[in-house]
Every structure is written in C-alpha cells, then in structure tokens.
C-alpha cells in the first residue's frame, strides 16, 4: 500500500527577481580611516592620511622600546594587516629577513602590540557605505645602529 501527499508537490518558480544593483565587494571605494582623517572627502587625501597616520602610530609605539643590536640594521619589514568590516585590526603576517629576525627577535611581538594599540579605525566602505574587510601591507623601514 502506498500513499501520496500534496505537501511534497514542489513547483519551480516561474520568474527570477531582478537585481537592481551589483555591489563589488572586492573593491574599496572609501579606505579605512582614523577619526583624524574623517573630515577629508577626496579619496586620495583620505588614503594618504590613513597611511601616514598608521605609520606614525606604529613608529611612536616602537620608539617606546629600547632595541639593541650588535650590528646595524637598515632593512624594510612588511606587515600585512587585516581590517575587518567592524574596524578590528589584526596582523596577518610579518615579512622580514632572517637577519632582522636574528638581530631583533622581539620585533614581531612589538609590531603586534603596536597594531593592537592603534586608535579606533573606521572600516573600508563601498560607495553605498557598506563596510568591507580589507587587507593592507605596511612597509616599515627598520634602522637600528
């Protein structure tokens, strides 16, 4: 004996709903910013303000620590950070030479602390104001004598 039930009778939707706008979540229209950069409207000036501010904050944070080395260092370190759509910043990766790692073994932890101590960030946004997660590379020149 078998029975049938109308509840399982599935119908295919006839028409698809049209999309009025396509949002490209892979491109940033408004870069992340600190409160000090919020008043800048022009995209390039706002981005430059963000970059110079983040370099200043990291530099000031690193200068609080006494770094001693046996040989002088003049190298670039690249810090990759991820800025979430809520403005939370985390270090993804730190690229430095073996020489820098040997001479300054605490540098990675100091950079992580510097990033954690950054003031509140506004996340990157689309033109419609939708917050995005964005990844940035910060080049840092390390000069220690």
C-alpha positions, -999 to +999 in steps of 0.1 A: +000+000+000+014+035-008+000+069-002+007+103-017+007+137-001+003+171-018+027+188+006+056+174-013+044+187-047+072+212-055+068+238-082+096+256-100+095+294-097+085+309-129+103+343-128+135+353-111+136+386-092+158+412-110+188+427-092+188+464-093+225+469-084+256+448-083+279+456-054+315+447-060+328+436-026+364+432-039+369+469-044+373+496-018+357+530-026+364+546+008+396+535+025+397+528+062+404+558+083+412+571+117+390+598+133+415+625+123+411+616+086+372+615+086+369+652+075+388+646+043+365+640+013+389+634-015+397+597-018+435+601-023+439+626+006+419+604+029+440+573+019+473+593+024+460+605+058+453+568+068+487+556+056+507+584+072+487+581+105+492+543+107+530+548+101+531+575+128+513+553+153+535+523+147+567+544+148+557+560+181+548+527+196+581+511+185+602+541+197+590+534+233+611+502+233+648+501+236+662+479+208+698+470+210+717+451+183+753+441+177+753+450+141+735+479+124+702+472+106+687+492+077+660+469+062+624+470+052+598+449+070+564+443+055+535+440+079+502+426+065+472+437+084+435+427+081+410+454+089+376+438+095+343+453+084+338+463+121+372+481+122+391+455+142+427+452+131+448+420+132+483+412+119+481+385+092+518+382+085+551+399+091+577+396+063+613+402+075+647+388+066+664+361+086+690+388+096+663+410+111+647+380+129+680+371+144+691+406+154+657+416+167+639+385+179+612+406+197+603+427+167+573+406+156+557+408+191+564+445+193+548+451+159+518+430+171+515+452+202+518+483+181+489+472+159+468+462+189+473+497+204+461+515+173+433+540+179+398+531+167+396+526+130+367+531+106+365+501+081+368+505+044+335+510+026+318+508-008+302+538-024+269+528-008+286+529+026+286+491+032+316+482+054+342+458+040+371+437+053+403+450+037+439+438+038+468+462+037+506+459+036+525+484+056+562+488+047+583+497+078+619+508+075+639+494+104+671+514+111+690+505+143+726+515+149 
